[in-house]
Amino acid sequence: MSDTGRSSQGRFEEVPHKGIITVSVMLATIMQALDTTIANVALPHMQGTVSATQDEMGWVLTSYIVAAAITIPLTGWMANQFGRRRVFLVSIVVFTVASALCGLAETLPEIVAFRFLQGVGGAALVPLSQAVLFDINSARNFGRAMAIWGIGVTMGPILGPALGGWLTDNYSWRWVFYINLPIGVLAFLGLVSTLPESRAPRSSSFDFFGFATLSVGIAALQLMLDRGQLLDWFSSTEIIVEAVVSSLGFYLFIVHMFTSRHPFLNPGLFKDRNFLASNVFIFLVGVVLFATLALLPPLLQNQLQYPVVLTGLVTAPRGLGTLLGMMIVGRLIQRFDARLIIAAGLLVTAYSLWQMTQWSLLMDYWPIVVSGVLQGLGVGLVYVPLSTVAFTTLPGPLRNEGTAFFNLLRNLGSSIGISVVMFLLTQNTQRLHASLAEHVTPYDMTSNPAALAAHVDISTAKGIAALNAMITNQAAMIAYIDDFRLMMLLTLFTIPFLVLIRRARPQAGAHPAVLE
């Protein structure tokens, strides 16, 4: 029985310092979520400092992603073994110290190693913050608690590029990491004296084989997804080996999980229909949200010639839409079926993606702002009720493992989504370039020489190069639109599957705060 959840009469007890705990766990969540994207824009500046190639700089991102992916599944076991409070505080310290070390790094091996350590420390912050907010709130306030949590999880990646670009341009790339220090210190001080232990740590055997196979499967998959585009996917021996290793790791893990007496991941998680269905949806949300975020910066900077700071400014209003959606849904979820709210959010998201299919190279920034706000609103309407539905009926003892698995699938969805849309973008750009170039002949080019002379002089090599750049730009824009259309169709395709989710009604024992 939770120390913070239920009195002897089975009623929810108000947790002391609830406001301080909420603010502190949100600081930790925002700090970790921000770091998933804030470092991306600083890579070119880091590259000169550490004297590395573009390929080598990719390991700065890959090391963080792989470390987090391996450690997230371990979060549930560590929280049960050592206590959630202790794991949370240690994770904050590790993440904050690793951030300082990243800022101090002078060589590529140093920054890759410190980014790996940062990923290890940050992996537990998001799932444990979600579990803490569940435990300190009564069942009727689950929706509001998840709205607060969702703001941190979704706003961080959205605001990261803008903040990273501003810090890099005005100060140094090192401040992309140093900014975590005051946030980490405040989060630690806020929790060290207020966060109660959810339950006494209990000793349990550690399923090393299950953890090892899952870690190998996840690490190989993340490496394959992260390096596939660079190495031309399955034409590379490395990618083939990583795919085989990943498949074997997941196969052994699944077989072991359902046959072992004490598996690393409790199969009881998948007996809850709402939890299972919600994990499928959060995977798809990860695909759409993070794939779009990955496509926008290169589109705005390369095709529309926006500088880094302006790119951040025109994409930042997406965060306002998310904030608005989560503020609204915190109230709606107490009055309406969560499935209806999720469906409305998916429709708004699909409409915003349809708007993005109407973009052109001649547009100003308003279509980007409007579609971004709408997409943020749609994601906000989906994220909160989905998180609430996933855990309302899940038994309390499974919450640490459940939140870790929930966030793991969100991260995997984002990795797979980004890899797929980037692969399609490259392939379609090449195909469309060839198709457009077929219609550019000397006869077409001379039909309107006055209009052509304003742009290029095809009688010179420089003019031919400029013409080729124009064709490439048009082909890339069409390829981006094709990616947006694919995500729109994927979003619409998921709506009928909402019937798999049952109307969430908290059950006795599902949460320490359920009995009113």
C-alpha atoms as one frame of an Amber mdcrd trajectory, in Angstrom:
protein
   0.000   0.000   0.000   1.347   3.412  -0.896   2.530   5.703   1.848   1.050
   8.665   0.009  -2.075   7.269  -1.514  -4.542   5.759   0.945  -5.468   6.040
   4.586  -6.624   3.134   6.692 -10.184   3.861   5.575  -9.160   3.530   1.927
  -9.597   7.200   1.099  -7.124   9.424  -0.702  -4.918  11.543   1.533  -3.683
  14.930   0.350   0.068  14.804  -0.097   2.060  17.478   1.803   3.951  19.957
  -0.418   2.038  18.749  -3.463   2.645  22.018  -5.327   6.412  21.946  -4.750
   6.580  18.298  -5.823   4.615  19.035  -8.995   6.786  22.012  -9.969   9.991
  20.093  -9.204   9.120  16.961 -11.186   8.029  19.175 -14.087  11.394  20.961
 -14.027  13.096  17.568 -14.296  10.753  16.531 -17.122  11.250  19.744 -19.104
  15.024  19.531 -18.612  15.143  16.037 -20.121  12.572  16.695 -22.867  14.344
  19.895 -23.907  17.621  18.054 -24.315  16.198  15.672 -26.932  16.299  18.454
 -29.565  18.204  21.443 -28.169  21.632  20.016 -29.051  20.755  19.337 -32.708
  21.195  22.915 -33.910  24.539  23.236 -32.095  26.197  20.280 -33.867  27.886
  22.349 -36.619  29.453  24.611 -33.976  30.596  21.629 -31.875  32.112  20.076
 -34.990  34.704  22.813 -35.331  35.611  22.754 -31.646  36.248  19.005 -31.452
  37.671  18.730 -35.023  35.272  15.989 -36.131  33.586  15.049 -39.394  29.836
  15.265 -39.892  29.608  11.473 -39.676  31.486  11.444 -36.379  29.293  14.210
 -34.947  26.287  11.952 -35.450  27.525   9.913 -32.498  26.841  12.887 -30.219
  23.122  12.313 -30.846  23.296   8.537 -31.248  25.075   7.948 -27.918  22.362
   9.856 -26.042  19.499   8.089 -27.827  20.957   4.600 -27.344  21.766   5.185
 -23.660  18.252   6.448 -22.942  16.628   3.611 -24.884  18.603   0.982 -22.941
  18.009   2.568 -19.530  14.285   3.353 -19.806  13.188  -0.317 -19.463  15.435
  -0.592 -16.392  13.592   2.256 -14.654  10.728   0.131 -13.331  13.003  -2.483
 -11.755  15.286   0.138 -10.195  12.321   2.029  -8.707  10.935  -1.174  -7.202
  14.339  -2.316  -5.969  15.771   0.913  -4.526  12.692   3.113  -4.208  11.320
   5.645  -6.661  12.481   8.663  -4.641  16.098   7.531  -4.525  16.203   6.645
  -8.226  14.593   9.966  -9.188  17.074  12.045  -7.177  20.111  10.097  -8.382
  18.918  10.447 -11.987  18.646  14.229 -11.615  22.172  14.413 -10.201  23.635
  12.203 -12.946  21.877  14.150 -15.707  22.920  17.530 -14.304  26.552  16.537
 -13.749  26.721  14.944 -17.202  25.348  18.179 -18.720  28.156  20.155 -17.069
  30.728  17.660 -18.363  29.283  17.921 -21.898  29.743  21.682 -21.754  33.348
  21.260 -20.611  34.238  18.605 -23.217  37.145  19.382 -25.548  37.355  16.220
 -27.668  34.876  14.037 -29.545  35.342  10.924 -27.320  34.702  13.064 -24.247
  31.453  14.578 -25.477  30.186  11.225 -26.811  30.927   9.544 -23.443  29.316
  12.371 -21.449  26.262  12.378 -23.741  25.924   8.642 -23.106  26.040   9.333
 -19.349  23.480  12.102 -19.831  21.165   9.646 -21.599  21.520   7.179 -18.723
  20.625   9.864 -16.177  17.753  11.329 -18.176  16.052   8.053 -19.088  14.238
   7.687 -15.757  13.120  11.305 -15.384  10.083  11.278 -17.693   8.520   7.915
 -16.694   9.111   8.494 -12.960   7.718  12.035 -13.137   4.578  10.582 -14.702
   4.320   7.934 -11.975   4.845  10.526  -9.216   2.079  12.773 -10.561  -0.275
   9.794 -10.621   0.507   8.908  -7.031   0.092  12.395  -5.554  -3.249  13.053
  -7.291  -6.650  11.505  -6.728  -8.341   9.580  -9.529 -10.620  12.482 -10.397
  -7.558  14.677 -11.016  -5.694  12.240 -13.267  -6.596  14.230 -16.376  -5.353
  17.495 -14.921  -2.145  15.833 -13.699  -1.448  14.367 -17.131  -2.143  17.756
 -18.735   0.614  19.260 -16.579   2.955  16.375 -17.348   2.191  16.458 -21.067
   3.082  20.149 -21.295   6.634  19.379 -20.215   7.020  16.293 -22.412   5.763
  17.927 -25.608   6.869  21.532 -25.110  10.511  20.590 -24.542  11.177  19.120
 -28.020   9.201  21.947 -29.670  11.052  24.800 -27.954  14.449  23.055 -28.016
  15.574  24.154 -31.518  14.606  27.801 -30.923  16.340  27.975 -27.553  19.357
  26.038 -28.825  19.719  28.325 -31.830  19.477  31.460 -29.681  22.017  30.209
 -27.128  24.436  29.074 -29.833  24.243  32.321 -31.826  24.479  34.666 -28.840
  26.740  32.754 -26.468  28.288  29.370 -27.291  27.234  25.806 -28.017  28.380
  24.960 -24.487  25.422  26.866 -23.051  23.107  24.348 -24.687  24.293  22.047
 -21.883  24.998  24.591 -19.146  21.364  25.702 -19.183  20.478  22.400 -17.531
  22.497  23.200 -14.397  20.147  25.675 -12.651  17.110  23.620 -13.670  18.657
  20.417 -12.305  19.690  22.064  -9.027  16.217  23.535  -8.477  14.531  20.199
  -9.257  16.815  18.344  -6.845  16.383  20.856  -3.996  12.626  20.864  -4.505
  12.343  17.074  -4.273  15.005  16.080  -1.766  12.958  17.363   1.194   9.398
  16.940  -0.107   9.093  13.816  -2.276   7.848  10.856  -0.196   8.726   7.286
  -1.071   5.921   5.593  -2.984   6.595   2.300  -1.208   9.361   0.661   0.734
  11.991  -0.707  -1.642  11.510  -4.408  -2.124  14.194  -6.879  -3.008  13.582
  -8.842  -6.168  15.717 -10.981  -8.411  17.132  -9.268 -11.436  16.403 -10.971
 -14.748  19.761 -10.301 -16.370  19.008 -12.369 -19.490  15.752 -10.486 -20.106
  17.402  -7.109 -19.595  20.377  -8.070 -21.794  18.269  -9.281 -24.718  15.970
  -6.247 -24.556  18.928  -3.868 -24.317  20.692  -5.495 -27.269  17.485  -5.411
 -29.322  16.796  -1.742 -28.559  20.408  -0.611 -28.986  20.787  -2.378 -32.349
  17.439  -0.983 -33.548  18.362   2.564 -32.540  21.744   2.301 -34.232  20.098
   0.967 -37.386  17.517   3.763 -37.448  20.036   6.478 -36.655  22.729   5.415
 -39.132  20.559   3.862 -41.847  20.126   7.054 -43.863  23.844   7.802 -43.764
  24.857   4.284 -44.850  22.121   3.802 -47.501  20.201   1.307 -45.391  20.350
  -2.349 -46.383  23.064  -1.837 -48.975  25.337  -1.534 -45.930  26.659  -4.598
 -44.083  26.517  -2.693 -40.786  22.777  -2.028 -41.142  22.057  -5.662 -42.051
  23.994  -6.882 -38.996  22.164  -4.411 -36.733  18.783  -5.499 -38.128  19.571
  -9.190 -37.527  20.900  -8.547 -34.022  17.873  -6.389 -33.151  15.384  -8.984
 -34.413  17.156 -11.789 -32.533  17.305  -9.724 -29.339  13.581  -8.914 -29.404
  12.662 -12.510 -30.255  14.660 -13.928 -27.351  13.257 -11.276 -25.007   9.620
 -11.984 -25.899  10.037 -15.762 -25.621  11.857 -15.388 -22.299   9.275 -12.938
 -20.926   6.400 -15.375 -21.386   8.304 -18.458 -20.227  10.404 -17.194 -17.291
   9.092 -17.383 -13.745  10.397 -13.878 -12.904  10.777 -11.973 -16.199  12.369
  -8.535 -16.514   9.100  -7.036 -17.808   5.922  -8.222 -16.088   3.544  -9.825
 -18.665   0.682  -8.645 -16.449   1.056  -5.247 -18.084  -0.427  -6.591 -21.297
  -3.504  -8.026 -19.610  -4.858  -4.499 -19.276  -6.600  -3.817 -22.577  -6.523
  -0.032 -22.221  -2.822   0.001 -21.401  -2.050  -2.199 -24.403  -4.151  -0.137
 -26.829  -2.807   3.155 -25.463   0.755   2.007 -26.081  -0.083   1.411 -29.745
  -1.496   4.926 -30.012   1.401   6.597 -28.180   3.742   4.860 -30.620   1.842
   6.469 -33.509   1.774   9.847 -31.728   5.553   9.599 -31.426   5.776   8.931
 -35.163   3.654  11.936 -36.189   4.841  14.472 -33.596   8.580  13.904 -33.788
   8.700  13.136 -37.523   7.081  16.510 -38.211   9.495  18.237 -35.841  12.401
  16.572 -37.658  11.150  17.647 -41.112  10.452  21.316 -40.386  13.954  22.697
 -39.608  15.629  21.407 -42.806  12.614  22.473 -44.890  12.632  25.998 -43.495
  16.412  26.424 -43.552  17.273  24.703 -46.837  14.225  25.277 -49.038  12.863
  28.564 -47.653  16.269  29.938 -46.586  15.207  30.808 -43.023  18.040  31.478
 -40.540  18.248  29.258 -37.443  16.679  31.740 -35.025  13.757  32.541 -37.366
  13.201  28.806 -37.851  12.845  28.439 -34.101  10.504  31.426 -33.854   8.048
  30.263 -36.532   7.920  26.728 -35.089   7.599  27.861 -31.454   3.847  28.734
 -31.733   3.255  24.983 -32.070   4.028  24.905 -28.347   1.263  27.458 -27.688
  -1.198  25.148 -29.433  -0.042  22.231 -27.298  -0.341  24.325 -24.136  -3.859
  25.419 -25.116  -4.907  21.858 -25.937  -3.691  20.512 -22.609  -5.343  23.312
 -20.655  -8.647  22.557 -22.393  -8.425  18.788 -22.112  -7.731  18.949 -18.364
 -11.332  20.095 -17.969 -12.941  18.179 -20.840 -11.705  14.790 -19.671 -13.839
  15.001 -16.535 -17.007  15.469 -18.615 -16.537  13.579 -21.879 -15.448  10.125
 -22.960 -11.667  10.144 -23.425 -12.062   8.326 -26.745 -14.074  11.226 -28.194
 -11.401  13.712 -27.115  -8.656  11.573 -28.656 -10.664  11.295 -31.908 -11.123
  15.082 -31.998  -7.398  15.565 -31.444  -6.518  13.149 -34.237  -8.894  14.954
 -36.622  -7.369  18.344 -35.772  -3.877  16.883 -36.279  -4.888  15.382 -39.632
  -6.363  18.738 -40.727  -3.115  20.530 -39.822  -1.157  17.977 -41.863  -3.532
  18.547 -44.796  -2.764  22.273 -44.511   0.935  21.411 -44.724   0.328  19.554
 -47.999  -0.719  22.940 -49.473   2.608  24.595 -48.761   4.783  26.065 -51.516
   8.167  27.724 -51.896   6.432  31.097 -52.390   4.504  31.138 -49.099   5.244
  33.431 -46.164   5.530  32.218 -42.563   1.826  32.413 -41.621   0.844  28.995
 -43.023   3.680  27.511 -40.922   2.464  29.263 -37.782  -1.236  28.409 -38.273
  -0.676  24.736 -39.096   1.802  24.488 -36.214  -0.675  25.875 -33.680  -3.389
  23.514 -34.922  -1.069  20.517 -34.837   0.052  21.421 -31.324  -3.596  21.691
 -30.301  -4.349  18.280 -31.788  -1.388  16.614 -30.082  -2.408  18.184 -26.770
  -5.938  16.798 -27.139  -4.550  13.319 -27.831  -1.668  13.092 -25.372  -3.442
  13.786 -22.086  -6.486  11.466 -22.384  -4.252   8.764 -23.850  -1.932   8.921
 -20.832  -4.916   8.938 -18.492  -6.622   5.968 -20.159  -3.389   3.972 -20.157
  -2.883   4.103 -16.383  -6.303   4.628 -14.804  -7.057   0.894 -14.748  -3.471
  -0.349 -14.394  -2.736  -1.919 -10.986  -0.574   0.307  -8.790   2.323  -2.174
  -8.380   2.779  -2.169 -12.182   2.935   1.613 -12.527   6.724   1.995 -12.469
   7.156  -0.606 -15.221   4.115   0.688 -17.091   5.281   4.306 -17.323   8.744
   3.150 -18.425   7.318   0.942 -21.190   4.865   3.683 -22.259   7.690   6.187
 -22.726   9.931   3.596 -24.370   7.341   3.029 -27.106   6.936   6.781 -27.574
  10.689   7.092 -28.093  10.814   4.117 -30.462   7.892   5.555 -32.419   9.716
   8.857 -32.808  12.932   7.123 -33.935  11.142   4.950 -36.478   9.010   7.847
 -37.712  12.002  10.128 -38.222  13.953   7.415 -40.048  11.041   6.554 -42.361
  10.193  10.139 -43.354  13.864  11.034 -43.882  14.347   7.942 -46.053  11.269
   8.786 -48.109  12.360  12.419 -48.362  15.734  11.462 -49.828  14.360   8.833
 -52.191  11.459  10.970 -53.408  13.676  14.010 -53.920  15.952  11.997 -56.212
  13.022  10.472 -58.087  11.194  13.779 -58.484  14.369  15.565 -59.555  14.781
  13.067 -62.387  11.111  13.433 -63.327  11.190  17.250 -63.362  14.504  17.360
 -65.230  12.983  15.307 -68.067  10.733  18.264 -68.901  13.521  20.837 -68.835
  14.921  20.875 -72.389  16.575  23.574 -74.504  13.293  23.958 -76.360  11.330
  24.594 -73.176  14.006  26.907 -71.817  14.074  29.129 -74.899  10.302  29.470
 -75.226  10.303  32.363 -72.757  13.836  33.766 -72.652  12.833  36.990 -70.860
  11.392  35.129 -67.880  14.351  32.754 -67.822  16.957  35.515 -67.992  15.673
  36.896 -64.706  16.838  33.729 -62.971  19.593  31.886 -64.825  21.789  32.095
 -67.892  21.798  28.584 -69.353  24.655  29.426 -71.667  27.125  29.263 -68.747
  28.147  26.484 -66.370  27.133  28.674 -63.439  23.700  29.133 -64.954  23.246
  25.385 -65.488  24.222  24.786 -61.824  21.685  27.406 -60.721  19.001  25.752
 -62.844  19.806  22.370 -61.305  19.524  23.899 -57.824  16.079  25.273 -58.698
  14.907  21.848 -59.868  16.311  20.206 -56.726  14.522  22.762 -54.563  11.186
  22.078 -56.274  11.701  18.316 -56.044  12.521  18.529 -52.340   9.409  20.626
 -51.667   7.192  18.056 -53.365   8.926  15.296 -51.371   8.205  17.132 -48.115
   4.552  17.463 -49.128   4.421  13.718 -49.837   5.737  13.056 -46.311   3.090
  15.332 -44.796   0.393  13.558 -46.809   1.621  10.159 -45.577   1.431  11.301
 -41.935  -2.045  12.725 -42.524  -3.264   9.374 -43.870  -1.593   7.525 -40.986
  -3.353   9.798 -38.483  -6.758   9.250 -40.101  -6.101   5.498 -40.319  -5.678
   5.218 -36.533  -9.045   6.773 -35.599 -11.199   3.616 -36.126  -8.914   1.692
 -33.747 -10.182   3.785 -30.846 -12.876   1.147 -30.447 -10.162  -1.054 -28.906
 -10.063   1.277 -25.897 -12.701   0.761 -23.259 -14.199   3.668 -21.385 -11.778
   4.195 -18.513 -13.299   3.686 -15.098 -10.872   3.407 -12.201 -11.082   0.067
 -10.420 -10.373  -0.662  -6.787  -6.711  -1.346  -6.385  -5.840   0.145  -9.739
  -4.313   3.155  -8.063  -3.576   4.034  -4.489  -5.838   7.051  -4.821  -8.793
   5.442  -6.573 -11.148   4.756  -3.689 -13.119   7.875  -2.948
